[in-house]
Amino acid sequence: MQKPILPKGTRDFNSEELYKRNYIINIIKDNFLRFGFNPIETPSFERSETLLGKYGQEGERLIFKILKSGDFLKDSNVDEIKELKYSDLSPKIVDKVLRYDLTVPFARYVVQNQNNITIPFKRYQIQNVWRADRPQKGRFREFLQCDADVIGSKSLMQEIDFISLFDSVFSDLKLSGCQIKINTRKLLIAICDIFDCQDKFTALTNQLDKLDKLDNEVVKANLIKAGFKQNVVNSIFDVIDLSKNFTDNSELLKSYFKSSEIGTEGISDIEYIFKYFSKNNLIKSELIFDIGLARGIDYYTGVIFEVTPPKNISMGSLAGGGRYDDLTEIFGLKNMSGIGISFGLDRLFLIIEELNLFPETPINSVKVLILNFGNDFSYDLIQIANSLRKSNINTEFYPDSVSLKKQLNYANKNMIPYVLFYGEEEKENLYFNLKDMISGNQQKLSKDQLLKVLVEN
């Protein structure tokens, strides 16, 4: 007999977990709507050429690939397959891939629907994505992303609005102390310009992206292995330290990047954002400038975001995002700058549960169970249940005429707060016998009285 086992990195969710997940999703969704985003959905898989080559070396290896349908090896021989490298073999046997994120499919959607959407176009999307990552706490192979993007505007007002959106969501979740870290890819490009190592930009971003996982000294050593000189690495980490207190060190940072036009532009962008929040404080979050923030995805070109949990919580980022200027150009549509953010539902769930911030949630939405006293009452039970449901009272009837003890035990195990007795005496005397399962109190009620009690409690 085959033992039922889930694939690694996937999960089942029980009712209580789903109530809690939906609590978070509804808060995020309400905020997306409040900030002017409207929903779209895209397929769970895309053509391989749509996604491959968009995420950099680290992201590329995590994409789940789908084998071509049918006998995809019919025109190949074993010797030929043995000689092929993986990179050469993959296009021969794969033509579709599972969604790695929601941003590249969104860019494809925009290009395909450019004549039917109004620019700037704002959308939110809450759907599953898949990554062939090593499962660990807060990291799964199938997980839900909650994205919001604006495409068709280069205004830095959008960056400010997304920071406000982060804070609004955390405020509604009652989650204090999150750090909204920002940087701009322009400054990372400028660093490579200043030290004449433009060819090492990818190595720089890949290593800086590991700062939340590896010790600084390990990252420094990795940069030296990648070809950076020791004095350059020291200088990079000096400026990273300076950036974390932008208010006090803004003039020093301006001086550091003054020889680079794109660096001066990057500092100006950060200054514009901080100037707004110096007069309009965030409610629950802290805004931090960190030049060490890199975001390991290739398509980012401007301001980037990453949200880390409160300092007493050991976990990776809760949300992230950034500006991308050239993503739609890959699909043939130029001059369409976009910016977006994404919340990681699973890590938010773990943190809110750890901090005991979830409201009291039922494991069952049913408010009243109608007890079953035999076939003579089956039509009455269905009719009563439907009548209560029309009054928006979640109602269930016990389908089988079994012992009263078993039926009451069912109600207790499912935490149903009320049970309704309706047998010969109740039917003959035109009343309902309602029992409160917590207090044990019972009441004989008319139909109107029954509705009143169930609606008010």
N, C-alpha and C positions, 0 to 999 in steps of 0.2 A: 504493500500500500504506500502511495506517495505521500510524504509529509508536506503539508502546506507551509510554504516559506515565502515571505516577501522578498523581492529583489533588494539588495543593499541600497541604502539611501532613499528608500521610499517608505511611506507610512499609511496605515489606516487611521481614520479619525472617528472617535465615538461621538455621541450626541453632545456631551458636555464640552468636549474640545471644539466642536464645530460652533456651538453657541458662543464660545469665547473668541474663536477666530472671526466669526461674523461680527462680533462687537467691534473688533479692531477694523475690519474691512469697512463696516458702515461708517465709522468715524473718518477714515481716510476718504471714502467715497463722498461723504457730505462736504468735506473740505475741498475736494477737487471741484465739486459742483459750485461751491461758494466762491471759488477763485476763477470760475468761468470756463472750466474744462468739461467737455462732453465725451461720452463713451464711444469707443469703437472696439472691434475684436478682429484678430487675424488668425489664420490657421495654426494648428500646433506644429506643423512642419512646413518647410519652405524648399524650393529648389536649391540644390547644393551650391550653385553659383551665386545665389542671392546672399548666403551667409558666409561661405568660406572666404577667407582672406580679409575679413573685416575687423578681427578682434586681436590681432597680434599673435605671436608665437604661443604665449601662455594660454590665451583663450582658445586658440585653434585646436589644441590637443584635447580640449574638454567637450567638443561638440559631438553629440551622438549622431552617427550616420546610419542611414536606412538603406539596406541592400536593394538593388533594382529588382523589380518583379520578374518572375519567370526564370528561365535558364540563362542567367546572365554570364555564365562561363562557357557557353556552347561554342563560341568562336575562339576560345583560348586553349592552349595545351599546358600540361603540368610544368614542363620545362620552362615555358615562357613565363608562367606565374612565379616560379621559383626565382627567376632572374630579376623580376621587377622589384624596385624599391616600393615601400608603402605609399609614398607620395605619387608614384606612377600608377600603382595598382588601384588606388582609391577611386579615381574618375571612371575606371572601367567597370566597377561593380556597385558604385553609389551614385544616385542621382537626386536624393532628397536627404534632408537633415532635420532633426528636431530643433525647435526654437531655442537658441542660446540666451537671448534676451528679447525685449519687446521693442527696442529702439531701431534696429536695422529693419525688421519687418514694417515698422511704422514709416521709415524712409521709403521703402518700396511701395507702401500704400499711398503715400503722398504723391509720388511720381505717377503711379497708375491712375490716381483720381484727381490730378492737378486741375482738370477742367470742371470738377464738380465740388471743389472745396473753396472756402473763402480764406485768403491770406491776410494777416497771419492766422494760422490754423492751430487751435488748441484742442488737444484730446487727452483723455485718460484711458488707461487700459489695465484691467486686473485679470491676469491669466497666468497659467502655469508656464514655467520654462524648465529646461533640462540641461544639466551639466555633468559630465563624467568625472566628477571630482571625488576625492577621498572623503567619505562620510565622517563627520565628527559633530560635536555639539554645535547646534545652530547652522550646520552646513549639510545640505541634502542634495541628492541627485535630481529630484523632482521637487520644485517648490514654486510658491506663488509670488509673483512680483506685482507691485502696485505702482504703475508709472503715470506720470503726467509730462507732457511735452508741449512746447510752442515752436512752431516752425514758420519762418518767413519774417523774422524781426531780429536785428542786431542790437537792439536797445538794451543797455545794462539795467533798465528798469525791470526786465524779466528776471535777472539774477537776484535783485532785491526781493521781488515778489516770491520767488521760490524759497528764499531763506525765511520769509514771513510764513509761507505755507508749511515748511518744516515745523516752525515754532507753534503754529496754530494746531497742527495735528498732535504734537506732544502735549500741548496745553489741554486739549480735549481728552487725551489719554491719561492726564494727571501725572505725566512723566517728567520729572524735574532733573536738571543737571546734565542733559545731553550737550555734547560739544559739536557745533556745526563748523567743521573745518573747511576753509576755502583756499584755493590757490589758482593760478592760471598757467596753462601750458606755455603761454608766451614767455614766462620767466624761466622755465626749464629750457626752452629754445635759446633764450638769451644767455644762460649759463654756458651752453655749448658754444655759442658764438664768441663769448668773451674769452674762453679758453681754447678756441680753435679746435673743437672736437665734435663738430657737427655730425660726423659719422657715428658717434657713440650715443646719440640721443636715445635710441631705443634701449640700449644697455642701461642708461641713467634712469629712465622711467621704470624699467623692469625692476631694478634694484631698490629704488626709492619706494616703490609700491609694496615692498616687503618689510618696511620699517615697523609696521604694526605687528609683525610676526617674528622678526629677527632682531637681535641686539645690534645697536649702532655699529659696533666694531666689526661684526660679521658683514654687514652691508658695506662698510668702508673697504674691507678686505676684498669683497666681491667686485667692487668698482675698480680697485687696483688690478685685479686679475683681468678685468675687461679692458684694461689699457689706460686708465686714468692715472695721472701722476699723483704722488702722495700729497704734494702741496695743493693741488687742485681739489682733491677730495677733502682736505682740511678746510679749504676755503668754502666749499659747498656746504659743509656742515656748520661752519660759522654763520653763514647767511641764513641757513635754516633756523638756527637758534635765535638770530635777530628777528626773524619774521614773526615769531610767536608772540611778540609784543609790539604789534604794528604801531600803536598809538605813540609809544615812546621812541621807536626806532625808525620812523618813516623817513626822516632826513638821511640817516645812514644808508638805508636801503635805496633811496633815490640816487645817492652818490655811487653806490655799488653798481647800479645798472645804467648809469648815465651815458656810458660809451655805446650802449646798444639801443637802437631805436625801438625794437620790439620789447625790450626790457623796460624802457621808459613808459611805453604804452601799457604794459602789464601792471606796473606800479600805479599808474593813473587809474586803471580799472579798479584795483583793490581799494585805492583811496576814495573813489566815488562811492563804493559800497559801504565802507566804514564810516564815511561822513554822514550817510543817512542814518545808520544805526547808532551813531553817537548821540543823535537827537530823538531817536525812536527805539527805545530799549526793547529787546526781546523779552517775552514773558517767562518762559520756562527754560530757555536754552542759552548757551554761551557761544558767541561768534569768535572764531580763532583763525588767524591767517597763518598758514604753515607751508613754506616753500618745499618741505619734504613730502607733501601730498602730491602724488603723481597720477593715480588711477591707471591701471595697467591695460586699458583698452585703447587701441590705436586711433579711433576716430575722433577723440576729443582734441579741440584746437584752442579753446579759450579758458574761461573760468570753470573750475571743477569743484565739486562738493563731496564731502564724506562726513557722515554723522556717526560719532562714537557714543557709546552708552555712558551713563553716569560713572564717575571714577571708581566707585566701589563695586562695579559689575565687571567681571572678566569675560569679555565676549568681543567678537569682531564688530565691524560697522553695521549700523542699523539701516542706513540709507546712503545713497550717493547719486552722482550724476554730473552733468556738465554741459558745456557748449560744444557743438560740432558744426563746423562751417561747410564741410565738403561732402557730407554723407549722401545727400541726394544726387550729387554730381556723379557718383559711381553708377547711378541708374539713368544718367543723362539729363538731369535737371540742375542747372548751375545757379549760383547766387541765391541759395535758399538756406540761410543760416538757421540753425535750430538749437534749442536748449531743453534739457529734460532732467527729471529726477526719478528715482525709484526707491520705494520702501520695501525692505525685506520683512515679510509678514512673520516668518518663523522666529527670527531673533526678537522681534518686538513681542511676540507671544511669550517666549521664554523669560524675557526681562519683566514684563508686566506680571507674569505669574510669580516670579521670584520676589518681586516687591509687593505682592498681594494687592495689586491695583485693579483687579477685575471686579466688577460689581457682582453681587450674588446672582449666580446663574442656575437655572433649573437643569436637571438632566432629562427632563421630559416637559414638553410644552403643554401637555394635557392638564386641564383644570379640574375636570370632573369625570369620574368613571361611573357608568350606569351598570349596576349589578344585574346579573342574569338569573331569573327564577323559573326558567323553563320555556319550551317552545310556544306556549300560549301567550307569552309576552314579547316574542321576537319582533313582531311588526311594531308594537308600541315602543320598544327600545330604539329601533331605527328612527321612528317618527320623532321621539323626544330628542334624540341626539341631533337630528337635522334641524329641529326647531331651535335648540340652543346654539348650534353652529351659525345659524342665520343672525343671531344676536352677538356674533363674534366671540363666543365662548368655546374654547378648544375642548372638544368632548369626544370620549371614547366609550364604547360599550364592550362588556366582556362577551365574547362570541359563543362561549360554551356554558351549558348549565352544569357547573361543577360545584363542589362544596363552597359555602360562603367563606370559610377560612382561607381557601386557596385564592378566591377572588380578592379578598381584603389583603392578603399577602402580596398579590400582584400589584395592588395600588401602593402599598408601602414601599416595595422594592423600587418602583418607578417614581416614587415621591410625588404621587398625584394627591393634591391637597384635599379633594372632596370625593366622596362616593355617594351615589344616589340609589336609594332602595325604591324599587317600583314593582310590587307584587300584587297579590289579590286584594289585600286590605287597602293599599294606596289607590288602586284602580277603582275599586268600588266606592271609596269615599272622596275621590277626586282631589287628592293631594299628593305631594312628593315628600319623601323622607330623606333629608340631606344630612350627611355626617361629615363633620370636620375631622380629618384624619390626624391632625396635630393635637387638638384639644380633646377630641373624643365626643364633643357635644353633638347632639342630633336635634333637628328642627323639622316639624311638620309644616310645609309651606304650600301656598297656592302657586300657580304658574307664575304670576306677576311677582310674588314675593321671592320665588326661587331665582328668577332673573335678576332681581334687585340685589340679592345677596351675592350671587356669582359675579355680577358686574362690579360691585363695590369692593370686593375682596380679592 
